Every structure is written in C-alpha cells, then in structure tokens.
Amino acid sequence: MSFQFANRVNKIPPYLFAEIEEKVRVKKAQGVDIIDFGIGDPDLPTPAPIVEELRKHVLDPENHNYPSSAGEPETRQAVADFYKKRFDVDIDPRGQVCILLGSKEGLANIARAFVNPGEKVLCPDPAYPVYAQGATTLCDAVPVRVPLSPEHNFQIEDSPGILDRTAKMLYLNYPNNPTGACVSKEYLIGLYQWCVQTQTVMVYDNAYSELTFGDYSAPSILEVGDEGVIEFGSLSKTFNMTGYRLGYAVGDANLITGLKKVKSQIDSGAPKFVQKAAAFALEQYKGREQPKMVRDNMRIFEERRDIMVRGLRSMGFKVDLPKGTFYLWFRVDGSSMRFADRMLNEAGVVVTPGVGFGQGGEGFIRMALTQSSARIEEALGRMEKVLRK
C-alpha cells in the first residue's frame, strides 16, 4: 500500500545530513578512507567521571522506571544551580526548568506549544534547519527569513523594519551554528527589548555556550531578562554527550509550562540514570569558569582550530578564527554543494555545504573540528592536491 505524506511533510526539503550520510556510506563501501568534518558530533569521549557516574546509576533498579516528562527534581535543581553559578541568574527549578531529550526536540516542541497554523516565525538564515523546518513548517506556520551576512558579522542587521513585528516567535543562536559568530550581552539587550515590545516569543538556542576560546564567555539571554524568553541548552557538546540525548529549557514560566504540556503528550522523559549523570556533569561548575574536563576538551579543539585555519588560509580561503563553537565557516567559489561533492569524490573529505543551512549559506562551507590533529593535517593535504588540479 502507498500513502501520501501530509502536506506539512511534503513542504520539508530532504535533510541534508541524511543525504551526506548516504553518500559517505557508498564511498566507505567502495573502500575509500573517509575523513569526516560534516556532522558536529565530537570524536572525544565523554569524560570518565561522568561515565562512572552513569554506570553507578544504571546499576540502581530505582532508576529503571519511568521518569517524569518534565525532568527529575534533582536534575532540574542542577540546571538551576548551573545557571546561578555560570550566569548569576536565579531560576525556579520547579516552574522555570524542563529537561529534554536533547535540545533539538525542545526547539521543535516549543513551536507546537505556541505557534498556530499560518502564523509567522522569524528564522535566521543561515541557521540550524530545525528552526524553519522541524519547528515552523511542521506547525503549518510560515518561516520568515532573517538574513545573517558576513558584512554584519552574521548578526541580525540593526536597522528599522528588518524584523517583522507581526511574527509570533524569533529563533536566535549564539555562539552560532553554522557560522561560529559570537555576540555580547549588550548586543542581546536590543533584541530582547524588541521582543518584549512586540510580544514576540524569543527562543534562544544556547547549545554552544561552553564551547568558547580565549577570554570570551558566552552570555545567557536570561542575563538580560526572562519575560517572553525561553533558552535551550545541551549536554551534547559541552561534555561530549551527544548520544545521551539530554538537554534542558529554562526561562519564562508560562513558556516552560506550555513546553511541558506538549511533552507530556509525546514522550515519557529522559532515562533517570542519564539525568543523574547529567546533573553530576553540571555540578562540576563551581563558578563562571569552565571546569577542568571542559577546559581539557577546549584545548584540543583550539589546537585543531588553529591547524585547520592555517591550512585553509594557505590554500587561499579567507577563514576567521572563531571565538565559539567547533565549526569553521568560509566562502568558496561557486556552488557549495559542488565543492562538497568534489571534496568527497576526489579527496575523501566530508565537508558540509552551506546551502543546507538556508539560501544565505550558499557559497559557504562548514567544517567541524571533530577529527584528530593528524587527520586534519592529512585532510588538508588531500584538499590542497584537489584544488591544485
């Protein structure tokens, strides 16, 4: 039997990462040695103390039952304590925290809770595809493109009328995927005030807040205010826990209540033993500074960043040294998809074409720092040989 997809599903373009994954699978089956800088999945292991904490709680039968879809009390308390220590923000763990199956599902489900069919949602471009597709389109809402350009450091242009005042929701993400752009707390004040004045829900994706270099410390939007604001965080990148699927939402109690109501109808929460390991991880923060296990990771990513930036610059690419995330974002000549296909087919190197993040990403490439320094050096050599042809 054959059935037609729902109209909302037909509106969604093919997921770029799935297409790349299939191309890579074919190449590997052909025996090609692939060096993958595509998906942002850290190759570094979860820190051993977190794994040991998880092991301890897995062995406890009390953690084998259904959890709460909103999150276990001790996990929500750990998130609230983290925000106090890291951002000096006071949060009610009962009413202002929701534990997620990774921040991705929360970013989609918050739209389910508050966006009606036909309403507009402001989506940065280029950006993580979930904002426009998994959230907006799957709610039968209308994604409104907000261009992010290199001329404005991939920040929203500060000019009258650039944002649609009739929109229901605005998605923001800094440190930014895919561009690596970062912002100050002062920058966020103006956008927060605009959202309050226009009664626009602000959805702040802060998944990369802890992946920063040098003396830059990423702010939380909650340092500015929490009226009409919900912020999403994740354990995935901070502690190399992508496979654990554990994230959180914090902010305006009304928005958190709406998110919890949706989740209560969809999932039964993250496993208790994963939540307890996540709470342990967050408890490693004693103040604003990164704990040792995070600093150790960032030293490795910084070394890789510097090697890759030097190598790409030597090939003639203009590459900025990002202060946040583990992504490099740079312009190439012509089609980003054609460049990515050429690197895969001729060099065995996987890069992500910028067009997968929206039309504003066309002509750009994203590379994730998820390979060892030695593999980065090898990949750079392969790329250089291809480009010399």
Secondary structure, DSSP 8 states (H G I E B T S, - for coil): ------HHHHTS---HHHHHHHHHHHHHHTT---EE-SS----S---HHHHHHHHHHHT-GGGSS---TT--HHHHHHHHHHHHHHH-----TTTSEEEESSHHHHHHHHHHHH--TT-EEEEEES--TIIIIIIIGGGT-EEEEEEB-GGGTTSB--STTSS-TT-SEEEEESS-TTT-----HHHHHHHHHHHHHHT-EEEEE-TTTT-B-TT-----GGGT--TTEEEEEESTTTTT-GGG--EEEEE-HHHHHHHHHHHHTT---S-HHHHHHHHHHHTT--SSS--HHHHHHHHHHHHHHHHHHHHHHHTT--B---SBSSEEEEE-SS-HHHHHHHIIIII-EE-EEGGGG-GGGTTEEEEE--S-HHHHHHHHHHHHHHHH-
